[in-house]
Amino acid sequence: MAAEGDGGVPTAATPRAAVADDLVVDEALVRTLLAEQLPHLQDLPLRPVEHAGNDHHMLRLGDDLCVRLPAAPHAVPQTAKEQVWLPLLGPRLPLPVPAVRGVGRPSPRFPAPWTVLGWLAGQPAAVVGVEDPVALAEDLAAFLVALRGVDPTGGPRPGPHSAFRGAPLDQGDDEVRALLYRLHGRERDRATGLWGDALEARATDEPCWFHGDVSTHNLLVRDGRLVAVVDLGLAGVGDPACDTVLLWTRLHGAARDAYREGLALDEATWARGRGWALWKALVMLTNRPPGQAELARHVLDELFAGV
Protein backbone atom coordinates (compact mmCIF):
# COMPACT_ATOMS: atom_id res chain seq x y z
CA MET A 1 0.00 0.00 0.00
CA ALA A 2 1.38 3.39 -0.94
CA ALA A 3 0.71 6.73 0.49
CA GLU A 4 1.28 10.43 0.25
CA GLY A 5 -9.16 20.89 15.21
CA ASP A 6 -10.30 23.04 12.17
CA GLY A 7 -12.43 22.30 9.17
CA GLY A 8 -15.02 20.32 11.10
CA VAL A 9 -12.73 17.62 12.46
CA PRO A 10 -13.89 16.79 16.00
CA THR A 11 -11.82 18.72 18.53
CA ALA A 12 -10.86 15.64 20.50
CA ALA A 13 -9.22 14.17 17.40
CA THR A 14 -7.08 17.24 16.67
CA PRO A 15 -4.07 17.43 18.99
CA ARG A 16 -1.88 20.49 18.71
CA ALA A 17 1.43 18.66 19.15
CA ALA A 18 3.86 18.90 16.26
CA VAL A 19 6.29 16.34 14.93
CA ALA A 20 9.88 17.50 15.34
CA ASP A 21 11.87 17.57 12.12
CA ASP A 22 14.76 15.73 13.77
CA LEU A 23 12.66 12.95 15.31
CA VAL A 24 13.91 9.59 14.03
CA VAL A 25 11.05 7.24 13.16
CA ASP A 26 12.41 3.73 12.88
CA GLU A 27 11.51 0.17 13.80
CA ALA A 28 12.67 0.64 17.39
CA LEU A 29 10.39 3.63 17.96
CA VAL A 30 7.39 1.97 16.35
CA ARG A 31 7.98 -1.21 18.32
CA THR A 32 8.02 0.84 21.54
CA LEU A 33 4.82 2.67 20.60
CA LEU A 34 3.08 -0.61 19.89
CA ALA A 35 4.24 -2.11 23.18
CA GLU A 36 2.94 0.92 25.09
CA GLN A 37 -0.41 1.39 23.36
CA LEU A 38 -1.30 -1.66 21.25
CA PRO A 39 0.55 -4.51 22.95
CA HIS A 40 -1.39 -7.24 21.16
CA LEU A 41 0.45 -6.15 17.97
CA GLN A 42 3.94 -5.63 19.38
CA ASP A 43 5.40 -8.99 18.35
CA LEU A 44 4.39 -8.85 14.69
CA PRO A 45 7.30 -8.35 12.26
CA LEU A 46 8.01 -4.81 11.05
CA ARG A 47 9.62 -3.82 7.76
CA PRO A 48 9.88 -0.65 5.64
CA VAL A 49 7.28 0.21 3.02
CA GLU A 50 8.46 1.16 -0.44
CA HIS A 51 6.73 4.15 -2.06
CA ALA A 52 5.37 5.42 1.26
CA GLY A 53 5.09 9.06 0.17
CA ASN A 54 6.46 12.23 1.76
CA ASP A 55 3.97 13.28 4.44
CA HIS A 56 3.92 10.06 6.47
CA HIS A 57 6.23 7.31 7.67
CA MET A 58 4.95 3.80 7.00
CA LEU A 59 6.09 0.38 8.16
CA ARG A 60 4.51 -2.93 7.24
CA LEU A 61 3.24 -4.76 10.32
CA GLY A 62 2.89 -8.47 9.79
CA ASP A 63 1.12 -9.54 6.61
CA ASP A 64 -2.16 -7.68 7.01
CA LEU A 65 -1.35 -4.35 8.68
CA CYS A 66 0.84 -1.26 8.43
CA VAL A 67 1.73 1.56 10.82
CA ARG A 68 1.34 5.13 9.52
CA LEU A 69 2.82 8.10 11.38
CA PRO A 70 2.85 11.77 10.33
CA ALA A 71 6.29 12.89 9.15
CA ALA A 72 5.81 16.65 9.55
CA PRO A 73 3.62 19.07 11.52
CA HIS A 74 1.25 19.73 8.61
CA ALA A 75 0.43 16.02 8.39
CA VAL A 76 -0.70 15.73 12.03
CA PRO A 77 -4.29 16.93 11.44
CA GLN A 78 -4.46 14.65 8.40
CA THR A 79 -3.80 11.66 10.63
CA ALA A 80 -6.37 12.74 13.20
CA LYS A 81 -8.94 13.29 10.46
CA GLU A 82 -8.37 9.87 8.88
CA GLN A 83 -8.86 8.19 12.25
CA VAL A 84 -12.30 9.75 12.52
CA TRP A 85 -13.57 9.54 8.96
CA LEU A 86 -12.04 6.47 7.29
CA PRO A 87 -14.28 4.10 9.28
CA LEU A 88 -17.33 6.06 8.12
CA LEU A 89 -16.32 6.48 4.47
CA GLY A 90 -14.90 3.03 3.75
CA PRO A 91 -18.15 0.99 3.86
CA ARG A 92 -19.83 3.46 1.50
CA LEU A 93 -17.28 3.32 -1.32
CA PRO A 94 -17.01 0.87 -4.25
CA LEU A 95 -13.23 0.40 -3.88
CA PRO A 96 -11.28 -0.29 -0.70
CA VAL A 97 -9.67 2.56 1.20
CA PRO A 98 -7.37 2.06 4.20
CA ALA A 99 -9.26 0.68 7.20
CA VAL A 100 -8.35 1.83 10.72
CA ARG A 101 -7.28 -1.19 12.80
CA GLY A 102 -5.70 0.64 15.71
CA VAL A 103 -5.44 4.24 16.96
CA GLY A 104 -2.24 5.55 18.50
CA ARG A 105 -2.28 8.55 20.84
CA PRO A 106 0.29 11.34 21.21
CA SER A 107 2.86 10.48 23.86
CA PRO A 108 6.25 11.70 25.11
CA ARG A 109 7.93 9.33 22.64
CA PHE A 110 5.90 10.50 19.63
CA PRO A 111 3.94 13.75 20.12
CA ALA A 112 1.24 13.15 17.50
CA PRO A 113 -1.49 10.65 16.66
CA TRP A 114 -0.55 7.60 14.59
CA THR A 115 -2.57 4.78 13.10
CA VAL A 116 -2.49 1.08 12.37
CA LEU A 117 -4.19 0.46 9.03
CA GLY A 118 -5.20 -2.63 7.16
CA TRP A 119 -2.73 -3.50 4.41
CA LEU A 120 -4.05 -3.13 0.87
CA ALA A 121 -2.32 -5.32 -1.70
CA GLY A 122 -1.30 -3.58 -4.91
CA GLN A 123 1.26 -1.23 -6.41
CA PRO A 124 0.92 2.49 -7.18
CA ALA A 125 -0.17 3.11 -10.76
CA ALA A 126 2.60 5.72 -10.96
CA VAL A 127 5.17 2.96 -10.41
CA VAL A 128 3.85 -0.01 -12.37
CA GLY A 129 1.68 1.68 -14.98
CA VAL A 130 -1.82 0.69 -16.10
CA GLU A 131 -2.72 -1.85 -18.76
CA ASP A 132 -6.17 -0.42 -19.42
CA PRO A 133 -6.27 3.34 -18.71
CA VAL A 134 -9.89 3.60 -19.86
CA ALA A 135 -11.01 1.05 -17.29
CA LEU A 136 -8.99 2.83 -14.61
CA ALA A 137 -10.59 6.16 -15.53
CA GLU A 138 -14.06 4.62 -15.39
CA ASP A 139 -13.46 2.87 -12.07
CA LEU A 140 -11.88 5.94 -10.50
CA ALA A 141 -14.70 8.20 -11.67
CA ALA A 142 -17.25 5.78 -10.16
CA PHE A 143 -15.32 5.86 -6.88
CA LEU A 144 -15.28 9.66 -6.78
CA VAL A 145 -18.98 9.89 -7.65
CA ALA A 146 -19.72 7.51 -4.77
CA LEU A 147 -17.53 9.59 -2.47
CA ARG A 148 -19.42 12.73 -3.47
CA GLY A 149 -22.62 10.93 -2.58
CA VAL A 150 -21.66 10.18 1.02
CA ASP A 151 -23.59 12.28 3.54
CA PRO A 152 -21.39 15.35 4.16
CA THR A 153 -22.98 16.25 7.50
CA GLY A 154 -20.28 17.22 10.00
CA GLY A 155 -17.50 16.49 7.52
CA PRO A 156 -14.23 18.47 7.62
CA ARG A 157 -14.50 21.69 5.65
CA PRO A 158 -11.45 22.87 3.69
CA GLY A 159 -8.55 24.31 5.64
CA PRO A 160 -4.89 23.62 6.45
CA HIS A 161 -5.69 19.93 7.00
CA SER A 162 -6.65 19.68 3.30
CA ALA A 163 -3.98 22.08 2.03
CA PHE A 164 -7.09 24.15 1.21
CA ARG A 165 -8.18 21.62 -1.42
CA GLY A 166 -11.92 21.97 -1.83
CA ALA A 167 -11.89 25.67 -0.90
CA PRO A 168 -12.89 28.48 -3.29
CA LEU A 169 -10.09 29.26 -5.72
CA ASP A 170 -9.95 32.92 -4.81
CA GLN A 171 -8.14 32.04 -1.57
CA GLY A 172 -5.10 31.38 -3.80
CA ASP A 173 -5.50 34.36 -6.11
CA ASP A 174 -2.55 36.36 -4.79
CA GLU A 175 -0.20 33.38 -5.06
CA VAL A 176 -1.28 32.50 -8.59
CA ARG A 177 -1.00 36.12 -9.77
CA ALA A 178 2.60 36.13 -8.56
CA LEU A 179 3.35 32.72 -10.08
CA LEU A 180 2.03 33.83 -13.48
CA TYR A 181 5.29 35.75 -13.90
CA ARG A 182 7.04 32.41 -14.32
CA LEU A 183 5.46 32.45 -17.78
CA HIS A 184 6.04 34.89 -20.62
CA GLY A 185 4.31 36.36 -23.63
CA ARG A 186 1.40 34.45 -25.12
CA GLU A 187 1.63 31.72 -22.44
CA ARG A 188 1.17 34.21 -19.64
CA ASP A 189 -1.79 35.76 -21.44
CA ARG A 190 -3.41 32.35 -21.86
CA ALA A 191 -2.78 31.40 -18.25
CA THR A 192 -4.13 34.72 -17.00
CA GLY A 193 -7.31 34.24 -18.99
CA LEU A 194 -7.70 30.65 -17.84
CA TRP A 195 -7.28 31.68 -14.21
CA GLY A 196 -9.79 34.49 -14.61
CA ASP A 197 -12.33 32.07 -16.09
CA ALA A 198 -11.77 29.69 -13.18
CA LEU A 199 -12.40 32.42 -10.62
CA GLU A 200 -15.61 33.45 -12.35
CA ALA A 201 -16.93 29.86 -12.43
CA ARG A 202 -18.43 29.91 -8.96
CA ALA A 203 -19.68 26.72 -7.34
CA THR A 204 -23.46 26.57 -6.97
CA ASP A 205 -23.90 23.00 -5.72
CA GLU A 206 -23.88 22.05 -2.05
CA PRO A 207 -20.45 21.06 -0.64
CA CYS A 208 -19.66 17.36 -0.97
CA TRP A 209 -16.85 14.96 -0.14
CA PHE A 210 -13.67 15.20 -2.21
CA HIS A 211 -10.48 13.12 -2.12
CA GLY A 212 -8.09 16.05 -2.52
CA ASP A 213 -5.07 14.15 -3.85
CA VAL A 214 -6.18 12.14 -6.87
CA SER A 215 -2.76 11.08 -8.09
CA THR A 216 -1.50 7.90 -9.71
CA HIS A 217 0.69 7.55 -6.60
CA ASN A 218 -2.50 7.02 -4.59
CA LEU A 219 -4.17 4.56 -6.97
CA LEU A 220 -3.27 0.92 -6.31
CA VAL A 221 -3.42 -1.53 -9.19
CA ARG A 222 -3.17 -5.31 -9.31
CA ASP A 223 -3.33 -7.50 -12.41
CA GLY A 224 -3.64 -4.32 -14.44
CA ARG A 225 -6.79 -3.00 -12.72
CA LEU A 226 -7.53 -0.38 -10.09
CA VAL A 227 -8.09 -2.19 -6.79
CA ALA A 228 -7.87 0.51 -4.08
CA VAL A 229 -7.59 4.23 -3.44
CA VAL A 230 -5.30 5.36 -0.62
CA ASP A 231 -4.15 8.48 1.24
CA LEU A 232 -7.30 10.38 2.14
CA GLY A 233 -5.28 12.75 4.31
CA LEU A 234 -6.38 15.77 2.25
CA ALA A 235 -10.02 14.71 1.94
CA GLY A 236 -12.84 16.91 3.10
CA VAL A 237 -16.21 18.41 2.30
CA GLY A 238 -16.20 21.24 -0.20
CA ASP A 239 -15.77 21.81 -3.93
CA PRO A 240 -14.85 18.60 -5.85
CA ALA A 241 -13.14 20.56 -8.65
CA CYS A 242 -9.73 19.68 -7.20
CA ASP A 243 -10.39 16.01 -8.04
CA THR A 244 -10.50 16.75 -11.78
CA VAL A 245 -6.78 17.55 -12.13
CA LEU A 246 -5.84 14.00 -13.15
CA LEU A 247 -7.47 14.76 -16.51
CA TRP A 248 -4.52 17.01 -17.42
CA THR A 249 -1.72 15.31 -15.51
CA ARG A 250 -1.99 11.65 -16.53
CA LEU A 251 -4.96 10.87 -18.78
CA HIS A 252 -5.09 10.90 -22.56
CA GLY A 253 -7.50 10.14 -25.39
CA ALA A 254 -10.32 7.74 -24.58
CA ALA A 255 -9.29 7.54 -20.90
CA ARG A 256 -9.66 11.29 -20.59
CA ASP A 257 -13.09 11.13 -22.21
CA ALA A 258 -14.14 8.30 -19.88
CA TYR A 259 -13.01 10.22 -16.79
CA ARG A 260 -14.80 13.39 -17.84
CA GLU A 261 -18.00 11.53 -18.69
CA GLY A 262 -17.88 9.38 -15.57
CA LEU A 263 -17.44 12.29 -13.16
CA ALA A 264 -20.60 13.94 -14.54
CA LEU A 265 -19.65 17.44 -13.42
CA ASP A 266 -20.93 20.71 -14.84
CA GLU A 267 -18.82 23.01 -17.00
CA ALA A 268 -18.24 25.47 -14.17
CA THR A 269 -16.63 22.73 -12.08
CA TRP A 270 -14.35 21.78 -14.97
CA ALA A 271 -13.37 25.45 -15.33
CA ARG A 272 -12.43 25.53 -11.65
CA GLY A 273 -10.58 22.26 -12.16
CA ARG A 274 -8.48 23.91 -14.85
CA GLY A 275 -7.70 26.60 -12.29
CA TRP A 276 -6.50 23.97 -9.81
CA ALA A 277 -4.39 22.31 -12.52
CA LEU A 278 -2.86 25.65 -13.51
CA TRP A 279 -2.05 26.53 -9.91
CA LYS A 280 -0.37 23.17 -9.34
CA ALA A 281 1.63 23.43 -12.57
CA LEU A 282 2.86 26.93 -11.81
CA VAL A 283 4.05 25.84 -8.37
CA MET A 284 5.87 22.80 -9.79
CA LEU A 285 7.39 24.58 -12.77
CA THR A 286 10.65 25.41 -10.99
CA ASN A 287 10.73 22.47 -8.58
CA ARG A 288 13.94 20.48 -8.43
CA PRO A 289 12.70 16.94 -7.63
CA PRO A 290 13.05 14.79 -10.74
CA GLY A 291 10.12 14.92 -13.11
CA GLN A 292 8.15 17.72 -11.45
CA ALA A 293 9.14 20.52 -13.82
CA GLU A 294 8.52 18.20 -16.78
CA LEU A 295 5.06 17.29 -15.44
CA ALA A 296 4.28 20.98 -14.93
CA ARG A 297 5.22 21.74 -18.53
CA HIS A 298 3.04 18.84 -19.71
CA VAL A 299 0.05 20.14 -17.74
CA LEU A 300 0.49 23.64 -19.09
CA ASP A 301 0.67 22.35 -22.65
CA GLU A 302 -2.51 20.32 -22.11
CA LEU A 303 -4.34 23.29 -20.59
CA PHE A 304 -3.26 25.69 -23.32
CA ALA A 305 -4.28 23.24 -26.05
CA GLY A 306 -7.87 24.01 -25.13
CA VAL A 307 -7.47 27.80 -24.94
C-alpha positions as CSV (number, residue, x, y, z in Angstrom):
1,M,0.0,0.0,0.0
2,A,1.4,3.4,-0.9
3,A,0.7,6.7,0.5
4,E,1.3,10.4,0.2
5,G,-9.2,20.9,15.2
6,D,-10.3,23.0,12.2
7,G,-12.4,22.3,9.2
8,G,-15.0,20.3,11.1
9,V,-12.7,17.6,12.5
10,P,-13.9,16.8,16.0
11,T,-11.8,18.7,18.5
12,A,-10.9,15.6,20.5
13,A,-9.2,14.2,17.4
14,T,-7.1,17.2,16.7
15,P,-4.1,17.4,19.0
16,R,-1.9,20.5,18.7
17,A,1.4,18.7,19.1
18,A,3.9,18.9,16.3
19,V,6.3,16.3,14.9
20,A,9.9,17.5,15.3
21,D,11.9,17.6,12.1
22,D,14.8,15.7,13.8
23,L,12.7,12.9,15.3
24,V,13.9,9.6,14.0
25,V,11.1,7.2,13.2
26,D,12.4,3.7,12.9
27,E,11.5,0.2,13.8
28,A,12.7,0.6,17.4
29,L,10.4,3.6,18.0
30,V,7.4,2.0,16.3
31,R,8.0,-1.2,18.3
32,T,8.0,0.8,21.5
33,L,4.8,2.7,20.6
34,L,3.1,-0.6,19.9
35,A,4.2,-2.1,23.2
36,E,2.9,0.9,25.1
37,Q,-0.4,1.4,23.4
38,L,-1.3,-1.7,21.2
39,P,0.5,-4.5,22.9
40,H,-1.4,-7.2,21.2
41,L,0.4,-6.2,18.0
42,Q,3.9,-5.6,19.4
43,D,5.4,-9.0,18.4
44,L,4.4,-8.9,14.7
45,P,7.3,-8.4,12.3
46,L,8.0,-4.8,11.0
47,R,9.6,-3.8,7.8
48,P,9.9,-0.6,5.6
49,V,7.3,0.2,3.0
50,E,8.5,1.2,-0.4
51,H,6.7,4.1,-2.1
52,A,5.4,5.4,1.3
53,G,5.1,9.1,0.2
54,N,6.5,12.2,1.8
55,D,4.0,13.3,4.4
56,H,3.9,10.1,6.5
57,H,6.2,7.3,7.7
58,M,4.9,3.8,7.0
59,L,6.1,0.4,8.2
60,R,4.5,-2.9,7.2
61,L,3.2,-4.8,10.3
62,G,2.9,-8.5,9.8
63,D,1.1,-9.5,6.6
64,D,-2.2,-7.7,7.0
65,L,-1.4,-4.4,8.7
66,C,0.8,-1.3,8.4
67,V,1.7,1.6,10.8
68,R,1.3,5.1,9.5
69,L,2.8,8.1,11.4
70,P,2.9,11.8,10.3
71,A,6.3,12.9,9.2
72,A,5.8,16.6,9.5
73,P,3.6,19.1,11.5
74,H,1.3,19.7,8.6
75,A,0.4,16.0,8.4
76,V,-0.7,15.7,12.0
77,P,-4.3,16.9,11.4
78,Q,-4.5,14.6,8.4
79,T,-3.8,11.7,10.6
80,A,-6.4,12.7,13.2
81,K,-8.9,13.3,10.5
82,E,-8.4,9.9,8.9
83,Q,-8.9,8.2,12.2
84,V,-12.3,9.8,12.5
85,W,-13.6,9.5,9.0
86,L,-12.0,6.5,7.3
87,P,-14.3,4.1,9.3
88,L,-17.3,6.1,8.1
89,L,-16.3,6.5,4.5
90,G,-14.9,3.0,3.8
91,P,-18.1,1.0,3.9
92,R,-19.8,3.5,1.5
93,L,-17.3,3.3,-1.3
94,P,-17.0,0.9,-4.2
95,L,-13.2,0.4,-3.9
96,P,-11.3,-0.3,-0.7
97,V,-9.7,2.6,1.2
98,P,-7.4,2.1,4.2
99,A,-9.3,0.7,7.2
100,V,-8.3,1.8,10.7
101,R,-7.3,-1.2,12.8
102,G,-5.7,0.6,15.7
103,V,-5.4,4.2,17.0
104,G,-2.2,5.6,18.5
105,R,-2.3,8.5,20.8
106,P,0.3,11.3,21.2
107,S,2.9,10.5,23.9
108,P,6.2,11.7,25.1
109,R,7.9,9.3,22.6
110,F,5.9,10.5,19.6
111,P,3.9,13.8,20.1
112,A,1.2,13.2,17.5
113,P,-1.5,10.6,16.7
114,W,-0.6,7.6,14.6
115,T,-2.6,4.8,13.1
116,V,-2.5,1.1,12.4
117,L,-4.2,0.5,9.0
118,G,-5.2,-2.6,7.2
119,W,-2.7,-3.5,4.4
120,L,-4.1,-3.1,0.9
121,A,-2.3,-5.3,-1.7
122,G,-1.3,-3.6,-4.9
123,Q,1.3,-1.2,-6.4
124,P,0.9,2.5,-7.2
125,A,-0.2,3.1,-10.8
126,A,2.6,5.7,-11.0
127,V,5.2,3.0,-10.4
128,V,3.9,0.0,-12.4
129,G,1.7,1.7,-15.0
130,V,-1.8,0.7,-16.1
131,E,-2.7,-1.8,-18.8
132,D,-6.2,-0.4,-19.4
133,P,-6.3,3.3,-18.7
134,V,-9.9,3.6,-19.9
135,A,-11.0,1.0,-17.3
136,L,-9.0,2.8,-14.6
137,A,-10.6,6.2,-15.5
138,E,-14.1,4.6,-15.4
139,D,-13.5,2.9,-12.1
140,L,-11.9,5.9,-10.5
141,A,-14.7,8.2,-11.7
142,A,-17.2,5.8,-10.2
143,F,-15.3,5.9,-6.9
144,L,-15.3,9.7,-6.8
145,V,-19.0,9.9,-7.6
146,A,-19.7,7.5,-4.8
147,L,-17.5,9.6,-2.5
148,R,-19.4,12.7,-3.5
149,G,-22.6,10.9,-2.6
150,V,-21.7,10.2,1.0
151,D,-23.6,12.3,3.5
152,P,-21.4,15.4,4.2
153,T,-23.0,16.3,7.5
154,G,-20.3,17.2,10.0
155,G,-17.5,16.5,7.5
156,P,-14.2,18.5,7.6
157,R,-14.5,21.7,5.7
158,P,-11.4,22.9,3.7
159,G,-8.5,24.3,5.6
160,P,-4.9,23.6,6.4
161,H,-5.7,19.9,7.0
162,S,-6.6,19.7,3.3
163,A,-4.0,22.1,2.0
164,F,-7.1,24.1,1.2
165,R,-8.2,21.6,-1.4
166,G,-11.9,22.0,-1.8
167,A,-11.9,25.7,-0.9
168,P,-12.9,28.5,-3.3
169,L,-10.1,29.3,-5.7
170,D,-9.9,32.9,-4.8
171,Q,-8.1,32.0,-1.6
172,G,-5.1,31.4,-3.8
173,D,-5.5,34.4,-6.1
174,D,-2.5,36.4,-4.8
175,E,-0.2,33.4,-5.1
176,V,-1.3,32.5,-8.6
177,R,-1.0,36.1,-9.8
178,A,2.6,36.1,-8.6
179,L,3.3,32.7,-10.1
180,L,2.0,33.8,-13.5
181,Y,5.3,35.7,-13.9
182,R,7.0,32.4,-14.3
183,L,5.5,32.4,-17.8
184,H,6.0,34.9,-20.6
185,G,4.3,36.4,-23.6
186,R,1.4,34.5,-25.1
187,E,1.6,31.7,-22.4
188,R,1.2,34.2,-19.6
189,D,-1.8,35.8,-21.4
190,R,-3.4,32.4,-21.9
191,A,-2.8,31.4,-18.3
192,T,-4.1,34.7,-17.0
193,G,-7.3,34.2,-19.0
194,L,-7.7,30.7,-17.8
195,W,-7.3,31.7,-14.2
196,G,-9.8,34.5,-14.6
197,D,-12.3,32.1,-16.1
198,A,-11.8,29.7,-13.2
199,L,-12.4,32.4,-10.6
200,E,-15.6,33.5,-12.4
201,A,-16.9,29.9,-12.4
202,R,-18.4,29.9,-9.0
203,A,-19.7,26.7,-7.3
204,T,-23.5,26.6,-7.0
205,D,-23.9,23.0,-5.7
206,E,-23.9,22.0,-2.1
207,P,-20.4,21.1,-0.6
208,C,-19.7,17.4,-1.0
209,W,-16.9,15.0,-0.1
210,F,-13.7,15.2,-2.2
211,H,-10.5,13.1,-2.1
212,G,-8.1,16.0,-2.5
213,D,-5.1,14.1,-3.9
214,V,-6.2,12.1,-6.9
215,S,-2.8,11.1,-8.1
216,T,-1.5,7.9,-9.7
217,H,0.7,7.6,-6.6
218,N,-2.5,7.0,-4.6
219,L,-4.2,4.6,-7.0
220,L,-3.3,0.9,-6.3
221,V,-3.4,-1.5,-9.2
222,R,-3.2,-5.3,-9.3
223,D,-3.3,-7.5,-12.4
224,G,-3.6,-4.3,-14.4
225,R,-6.8,-3.0,-12.7
226,L,-7.5,-0.4,-10.1
227,V,-8.1,-2.2,-6.8
228,A,-7.9,0.5,-4.1
229,V,-7.6,4.2,-3.4
230,V,-5.3,5.4,-0.6
231,D,-4.1,8.5,1.2
232,L,-7.3,10.4,2.1
233,G,-5.3,12.8,4.3
234,L,-6.4,15.8,2.2
235,A,-10.0,14.7,1.9
236,G,-12.8,16.9,3.1
237,V,-16.2,18.4,2.3
238,G,-16.2,21.2,-0.2
239,D,-15.8,21.8,-3.9
240,P,-14.8,18.6,-5.8
241,A,-13.1,20.6,-8.6
242,C,-9.7,19.7,-7.2
243,D,-10.4,16.0,-8.0
244,T,-10.5,16.8,-11.8
245,V,-6.8,17.5,-12.1
246,L,-5.8,14.0,-13.2
247,L,-7.5,14.8,-16.5
248,W,-4.5,17.0,-17.4
249,T,-1.7,15.3,-15.5
250,R,-2.0,11.7,-16.5
251,L,-5.0,10.9,-18.8
252,H,-5.1,10.9,-22.6
253,G,-7.5,10.1,-25.4
254,A,-10.3,7.7,-24.6
255,A,-9.3,7.5,-20.9
256,R,-9.7,11.3,-20.6
257,D,-13.1,11.1,-22.2
258,A,-14.1,8.3,-19.9
259,Y,-13.0,10.2,-16.8
260,R,-14.8,13.4,-17.8
261,E,-18.0,11.5,-18.7
262,G,-17.9,9.4,-15.6
263,L,-17.4,12.3,-13.2
264,A,-20.6,13.9,-14.5
265,L,-19.6,17.4,-13.4
266,D,-20.9,20.7,-14.8
267,E,-18.8,23.0,-17.0
268,A,-18.2,25.5,-14.2
269,T,-16.6,22.7,-12.1
270,W,-14.4,21.8,-15.0
271,A,-13.4,25.4,-15.3
272,R,-12.4,25.5,-11.7
273,G,-10.6,22.3,-12.2
274,R,-8.5,23.9,-14.9
275,G,-7.7,26.6,-12.3
276,W,-6.5,24.0,-9.8
277,A,-4.4,22.3,-12.5
278,L,-2.9,25.6,-13.5
279,W,-2.1,26.5,-9.9
280,K,-0.4,23.2,-9.3
281,A,1.6,23.4,-12.6
282,L,2.9,26.9,-11.8
283,V,4.1,25.8,-8.4
284,M,5.9,22.8,-9.8
285,L,7.4,24.6,-12.8
286,T,10.6,25.4,-11.0
287,N,10.7,22.5,-8.6
288,R,13.9,20.5,-8.4
289,P,12.7,16.9,-7.6
290,P,13.0,14.8,-10.7
291,G,10.1,14.9,-13.1
292,Q,8.2,17.7,-11.4
293,A,9.1,20.5,-13.8
294,E,8.5,18.2,-16.8
295,L,5.1,17.3,-15.4
296,A,4.3,21.0,-14.9
297,R,5.2,21.7,-18.5
298,H,3.0,18.8,-19.7
299,V,0.0,20.1,-17.7
300,L,0.5,23.6,-19.1
301,D,0.7,22.3,-22.7
302,E,-2.5,20.3,-22.1
303,L,-4.3,23.3,-20.6
304,F,-3.3,25.7,-23.3
305,A,-4.3,23.2,-26.0
306,G,-7.9,24.0,-25.1
307,V,-7.5,27.8,-24.9
